[in-house]
Amino acid sequence: MPTVSVGRDRLFAALGKDYTREEFEDLCFSFGIELDDVTTEKAIIRKENHIELEADDDEEVIYKIETPANRYDLLCLEGLAQALRIFIKKQETPTYRLADIGKDKILKMNVKSETSQIRPFVVCAVLRGVTFDEARYNSFIDLQDKLHQNICRRRSLVAIGTHDLDTLQGPFTYEALSPMDINFVPLKQTKSFRSDELIQFYKSDLKLEKYLHLIESSPVFPVLYDSKRTVLSLPPIINGAHSAISLQTKNVFIECTATDLTKAKIVLNTMVTTFSEYCERKFEIEPVEVTYDNGESLIYPDLAVYDMEVPLSSINDIIGVSLELEEVTSLLNRMQLHAECSKCSNSQCLVKVHVPPTRSDVLHPCDIIEDVAIAYGYNNIPAKEPTWIKPLSSTELRDLLRTEIAMCGYTEVLTFALCSHKEHFAMLNRKDDHSTVIVGNPRSADSEVIRSSLMPGLLKTIASNKAYPKPIKIFELDDVTLRDETKDVGSSNRRHLAALYCGVSSEFELIHGLVDRIMEVMAVPFKPTGGNDGYHLETSDEPEFLPERRFSIICKGKHAGKFGIVHPKVMKNFGVTDPMSFVEIDIEALL
């Protein structure tokens, strides 16, 4: 979940009211966001630099607010304050419009066909007559950073460039050229670099080096020029110094180059709708015409309102309330969604919802219903179990077994599904039998394979709790994953039950007794001589157990599990000194 840091006093000024911390937390909860932390800017700096100093009384209070990952319009103070003002009925939802300019005066961006080799799309817009102060300027820059990290996926999908339009001369061109042919002065630098030299220069830059791989190996680099061949930017790395915006900038040219056109349009809409509030003509955005070599011509930004119809009955049934049409439309208006009655008859009443360009997260009627529930208040929805929801038989069985094993004195644990190859094989005295699913690009050595046994997780749990009073009795009932060539994905999940006893002695008889109790609960009778209608035990050769103290559970003629005393070498590998007994059963084999 993204966290937005905003100055408390500036936020309250934008809301037109001062709140106590408790009051603001209640407002955030009602709107579906959360006040995560209260700090100060200097405290953040002190924490980052590990400096121990007392706070000053005059430090600005910073609210860290957690917002939904798909609400890009809430990633800065302006968008957050506007949404809250609409929610508390202090403001109507703005109507965003394109400036009415003649076709001969509209700015143009010409896209060369070579850009298809690297970043094929670009969308643009202009904010005219913007008034910046330091706080607004910082918020404008911070929103770009938040979008780059969120929807832009670290600039791999979209890269935003903002420029002082008064320093440039249209029309603009978006090209892809050899790195040897691009020369310009990058932002915050004073000398000109060739673009391949610039890549080497930024390899020592902690902020920009993580984006270099996006174009470094390409034979062509994307670049934007104005009509005088002044470089606007080298996306997705850096803007040019010539067109850098400042507090004195009045006209802002925004371009978003992208590999994903849909996300580029969302990013552009978020930028222009949020900061058009500061334009001389509020909520008016000047369009830009983007033309391609194939003759295609498009106007951006696309501020069209998206219409959706939702049955009133569906809203009430899913939320579990009984709301009238007028109440539903009022609730949706508080969530920046203009709603009205579309069609009402004895059989059905439809709510027509107009989705503004700021609400790119609304994709389905369920999103509309969620907003009604948020505005109505989750705490106001009566608690009741939906009649149409019934647990799966496998879930009921799992809950039954969990209860039975807990009554035997075992504590349930949950362990990670990923583990290292060494933990899954070498540390258990096993050889790799190629039955496990290998993670193709693991983030660390602890996540190389998906477990095909619950044993490594329980042993690691014991190793991490060696100081806990003995005996320790734990169990886990969860899925393991096995390779399965009959499945489309090449693997299948199996529900396993595992239990482990650790004490001053192995107490093998307790684990044996637990096996008998599980079989009794599952209504599987013991058949010493074998057969297809019960279970029996056979000596096994599992290397993780002591010889002569290891058994296989054979149920209805098939291998269903194993149990025994854990081998001392395995104990040593996991750093455990106390004796242990372990059992693992494939629950699905008992059905």
N, C-alpha and C positions, 0 to 999 in steps of 0.2 A: 504494500500500500504506500503510495507516495506521501511524503510529509512536506507540508508547506510552512515555512517560517515567515511570520508577519509581525510587524510591530503592533503591540496591543493598543496603544493610544491612537495610532493611525487607523487601525481597523474599527475601533469604537467610533472615531470621528466619521468614518465612511458609513457606519450603521446609524449614526445620529443618536446614539445612546451609550451610556457607560453601563457596563455589567459587572457584577461581582463574578469571581471565578466560578462559583457554583451555578449562577444564572447562565453564564456563557456555556458551561459544560452541558446544561440542560438544553440550551438552544441547539448546540452541535448534535446532541443525541437525537433530538426531534428531527433534525434535517438529514440525519444519516451519516454524519462525520464525527470525529472524535478529537477532543483536545488532548494531545498526547503528552505534552510537557510544557512547563512554563520556565523560561530561563532569561538570560540577557545576552546581548551580542558579545560583550566582553567576557562573560562566563564561558561562552562557546569557544572563544579564542584561547582563554586560559586552559580549558580542557584539552583542546587540540595540541597545545604546546606543553602540557603537563606542568603548568605553573600554579603554585599554591599561593593565592592572594585572596584577601577578603573583598567582598563585593562593595561597590560604591553605591550610595543611596540614589545617585542621579542616573544610574544605568537604565537604558531603555529596556522595558520588559518585552520579551519575544514570546509569542505563542506559536508552538509547533502543533499544527493541525493535520491529522491524518485524513486523507480524502480517498474516495474510491478510485481504483486504478484506471477506470474507463471514463472518469469525469475530468477530461483535459481542461475544461473551462474553469475548474476550481484550483488550478495550479499556481495562481498568483493572487495577491490581495484584491485586485480589481474585480476579477471574476468571482472570487469567494464572497466579497462584500455585496456585489450585485445580486448573487443568488440568495444570500441571506435576507437582503432587503425585500426581494420579491416574496420570499417565504413568509416574512412577518408582515406582509401587506403594506410596506412603505413605498413600494415602487411597482409599476406595471412592467411586464416583460417588454423590452425595447423591440422596435421594428427596425431591422437593419436593411439598408438600401444601397444600391449602386448609384454613384454620381451620374447624372444625366449629361454626358459630354458627347460631342459629335464624333463620328467615325474618323474624321480627319485629324482630330486632336488626341485621340486615344493613344497611349503609349503602346509600343509593340515590342514583343520579344520573338525573334526569329530563331528557330531551333534547327541546327544542322543535323543531317542524317547520321553523321559519325558518332553522335552522342549515344546512339543505340548500343554501341559497344561497351558502354560503362554505366551511365546513369541517363536513361532515355527521356525522363519526364522533367518538366519545369512548370511551376505555376507562380503567378505574380500578382501583386496588388500594390496600391499606393494609399498611404494615409496622409491627407493634406491638412495643413494648418494645425499640426500637433503642438501642444504646449507641454514641454518636459520640465520637471524640476528634478532634484537629485533622487528623491524617493521614487518618482514615476520612472525615471531612467533606469534605476537599479532593478525595479520590478520588471521592466521591459526586457532587460538582459537576462534576469533570473528565469523568466518564463521560457525564454529560448533554451536555456540550459535544462530546465525541467522537461520540456518536450523532447529535447535531444536524448535524454536518458530514458524516457518513457516510451511514447508511441513511435519515436524515430529509431528506437533500438540502437542507441549509441551511434547515430548518424548513418547507419547502414541502410535504412529504408528512406529516410528523409534528412536533408541538411538545410538549415535555415540561414539565409543571408539577409542582413538588414543594412540599408545604405542611405546616406544623405543624398536625396535626389537632386538637390540644388548644385551638387558638385559634379553631376553627370550629365550626359547629353544623349537622349534617345535618338533613334530606336536602339534596342539592345540585341545582342546575339548570344546564343548559347552554343558552344562549340566543343569539340573533342580534338585536341592537338597532341603532337609529340611533346614529351616533357622538355625537349631541347628548344622548342619554339615558344615557350611561355616564360615571360620575364615580367616581374612586377615587385613593388614594395609591399610586403605583407603587413598586416595589422600590428601595431606597436613596434615596428622596425623602421629604420631610417635608410637602409640600403636595399638595392634591388637584388633579387635572387632569381636564378633560373629554377624552374619548378623541380627538376631532379635534385638540384643542390638544396632546395628548400626541404625536401623529404629527409635528406641527411641531417640538415640543421635541426629539424624538429624531433629527431630520434632521441635527443637528450632532454626534450621538454615533457615533463610528467603529465601535463594536461592533454597535449596534442598527439603524443607518440602512439596512443592507443587507437587513433583513427587512421594512421598511415597505411595500414595493411589494406584498407578499403580500395585504394587506387595504386599502391606502390608497384605491384607486379603487372599493371596494365600497360599495353603499348601506347595508349593515349590517355591523357588526363582531361577531365572536364574543366571548362573555364568559361566565364561570362565576361563579355566586353560591352562597352557602350559604343556609340558611333565614332568616337575618337580613338578607339582601341585602348581605352583605359580599362584595366582589369578590375572588375567588381569583386570577384572571388574565385578561389580554386576549391570548389566543393569536393568532398566534405571536410576539408582541412582548415582553411583560413580565408578570411576576407582581405581585400586590399586596403591599404592604409589611406588611399586617396579618398574613398567614399565613407570613411568611418563616421558613424553618428555621434553626436555630442548633445549637451544640454541645450545648445543653440539650434539644433536641427528642427526645422519646421515641417519638412516634407520627407516622409520615409518611404523608400522603395523596398518592398519585401519580395524576395524570391526564394522558392523552395525547390531544390533539385531532388530527384527521387528515383528509386527503383520501384516504388509502389505508388501509383497515381492516386488511389483512394486515400491513402494515409497522408499524402502530400496535400490534398484538398482539405482534409480535416485540420491539419496543422496550420495551413494558411488561414482558414476560417477562424480558428481559435485565436491566432495572433491579431487579425484585423478586427474581429468583433470585440475582443477584450479591450483594445486600446483605441478604438474609434470613439470611445467615451471622451477622450481628450482632444478630439479634432475640433476645428472651428465649427464645422457642421456636425453635430454629434450623431454618431451611428451611421455616418455616410462614408462609403469606401469607394475610391476611384478604381475602376477596372483596368486591366491590362489585357491586350490581345496577344495570344500565343499562337504563332503560325509555324507549321512544319514544312519541310521541303516537298512533301507529297501534296501540298495544297490545303491540308486540313487547318482550320482556324477555330480557336476556342477562346472564350472570354472567361477570365477569372477575376475575382473569386466567384464561386457558385453559392449564392446566398438564398437559393430557392427553399421554400418551406415545404417540408415533407408531410403529407396527410396520411392518417391512419384511422381506421374505424375499429372500435372494440365493443362487443356486446356488453351492456350493463350487467346482464346476468352472469357473464364470465367473471367480471370484476368482483361481484359479490360472492360468487361460489368459491373462487380461489382464495380470496382474503378471509372468507368466513364471517362476513358481516352483511347487513342489509342497509345499503345506502341509496338515497334518492338521487336522481339525475343531477339536480342542482348542486347537491353536496359534492358529488364526484367531480363535476366541472370546476367547482370552487377549489377543491383540493389540487387538481391538476394545474390550475392557473398559478397556484403557489409554488409549483415545481417548474415554472417557466414553460409550461405546455398549455397553449390556448386550446380550450375544449368547448364544444357545443353539441347540442342534440342534432344528430344526423337524420335519424328516422326512428319513429316511435309508433308502435302498433300494439295490439293485444298480444301478439306472439313474441315480439322482440323490440328492444330499444337499443339503438346504436349510439355510441359516443364518438363523435368525430374529433380527432386530436390533430392540431397543427404543430408539427415539431420544428422548432427554429434551428438555424445552422449552428447554434452553440451546443445543441444536444445530440452530438454524433453517437452517443451511447444508446440512443433509442433505436432499436432495430426490429423489435418484435412486440406484439401486444402484451407479452409478459413484462416487458420493460415499463409499459404504461401502467399495468396493474401494480408493479412494484412501487412506482412513484405514488400511486393512490394510497398504498399501505403505509409508506413513509410519512406522507402528509397527514394521514389519519392518526398515525401514532401506533407503533407496534404494541405499546403497553395498553392501548385501548381495545385491541382485538381480543375477544374472549378466547381463553385457552380451552381448546377441545380437540380431541383426536379425530382427524378426518376419517369419515366412514369408508372411503374408497381405498384407503391405504392399509394393506395387510402385509405383515412380515413374510419373507420367503421362508420356506420350510428349512432351508439350510441355516438361516439366521436364527430361527427358533431352536434348532438343534444346538447351534453354537452357544446360545444363551443358557440352555439346559446344562450342557457340559461345564460351562464356566461356573455355574452355581454349584454343581456337584463337587468339582475339584476345589473350589474355595471352601466348601464345607469340610473338606478333608484337611484343611489347614494350610493350603498353598496360596501364595500371593501372586496375582496376575501382573505380568510385566509386558511392555511393548518395546520391541527392539527394531532397529533399522533393517529394511529389506535389502540394502546393499552392504557388501562387506568386501574385504580384500581377498584376492585369490589365495594368498598364503593362509589366512585364517580359515578358509573353507576347505583347504586340502592339507597342506604340509603340517599345520599346527594340530590337525586332527588325525595325523598318521595316515592320511588317505592319499591315493594317487588320483590325478585328474582323470575322471571317467568321461569327460566331455558331455556330461548331462546338464551342466549349468549354462545359463545364458550369460554371455560376456558383454559388458558395457563397452560400446565402441569407442567412446571418447570420454573416459572418466575424468572427473574434476580432481580427484585425488586417489591415492593408493587405497584408501578405505572404501572406495566405491567401484571396484573393478568388476565384480560379478553380482548377479541377483541370487539371493540365497535359494538353495534347493533343500536346505535343512535348517531347522530352528536352533540347532545345537550351538553354533558359534555365538549367536546373540545371547543365549542364556549363560554360556561360559564367560563372556565378556562382562555380563551383568554381575556375576559372582566376583570376578576379578576386581571390579570397581567398588565392591562393597565388602572387602575382606575384613574390615574392622567391625562389621555388623555382628551382633551377638548370634552365636550358633545355637540351634541349627537354622539354616536358611532354606526355605521351601518355596520355590517359585515355579510358575508355569506360564505358557504362552499358547494362545489358540489363534493362529493367523495363517495367511497364505504363503506358500513357497512357489517358486516358478521353475518349471522343467522344460527342456527342449522338447518340441513336439512337431514333427514334420507334417503331421496331418492337419495342423492348423494354419490358417492364412498368415498369421504373424510369426509362425515358427516356434511358438511356445504356448504353454498352458499353465494355469494356476491350480494348485491343489491345496485344500484346507488341511493343515496339520495341527496336531496337539502335542506339545512337548512339556515335560515337567522335570525338575532337577532338585535333588536333595543334597545338601552340603552340611556336614557336621563333623563331630569328633570321630565318628565312624561312618562307613558308607551307607549303613541301614538299607541294604539291598532288598530286604524283605518288605520295606515300606513302599518302594517303587513297584515291586511285584504286586503288592496288595492294591496299589492304585490302578495297575493294569486290569486286575480282576474287577475292580469297582467300575471302571469305564466300560468294560464288556457287559457287566450286569445292567448298567444304565442303557446301553445300546441293545439290550435283549439278545446278546450273542452268547450262547451257552458254551461251556468248556467241554471239549471232546478230546480226551487224552490220546485217542488212537487216530485222530484226524477225521476228515469228512468234509462234506460240502455244506453242512448246516450249522457249523460252530467254529471254534478257534482252538488251536493248540500251539505249543511252543516247540521250537527246534533250536539246537545249538547253532550259533552263527559264527562267522569269522570277521565281524566288523572290527577294524583295527583300532578304533577309538576306545574300545572296551578291553578289560582284562580278559585273557583267555580263561575258559571255564566259568566265567561270570558274564556271559553275553548270550542273548537269545533273540531269535526272530519270532515275531508274532504272525502266525499263518491263520488267516480268516477265510473260510469258504474256499480253501484251496489256493489262495493268493497271499503274497507277502503284504502285510498290513502295517508293520512297524518293527521296532527293535528296542531293547532295553538292556542295561547292564551297569557294571561298575566302571567309571571312567578310568582310562589307563593313566598311570602316574606320569608318563611322558607327555600326554596331552595336558594334564594338570600343570606340569612345569612350563609348557609352552605358553599357557595363558596366565601364568603367575599365581596359581592357586595351590596352597599347601594342604588344605583339608580334603579328606576323601569325599567322593561324590558318586551318586547313582543317577542315571538319566534314562528317560523313556521318550520315544517319539513315535506317534501313531498317525497314519494317514486316515483321517476320519471318513473320507469318501469311500475308502476300501471296505468299510464296515457296513455301508448302506445296502 
